[in-house]
Amino acid sequence: MLTSDHDVASVLRGEILLLHHAIDALRDLAAAEAGTLQLHREFLDAGDNLGLPAT
């Protein structure tokens, strides 16, 4: 049970963030279906992304 305005605001913020991510994903899907999704290639160090030491 929520006990304060701060608790309510915190829960609402979390729900808003979830909805924001869902809307972004739906926009990406719609763009992909329409053939207008733009991708940008980037070179990344896999070790940085996996938390492994670079070689």
Residue pairs with C-beta under 8 A, 6 or more apart in sequence:
2 8
2 11
28 37
31 37
31 38
45 54
46 52
47 53
47 54
47 55
48 54
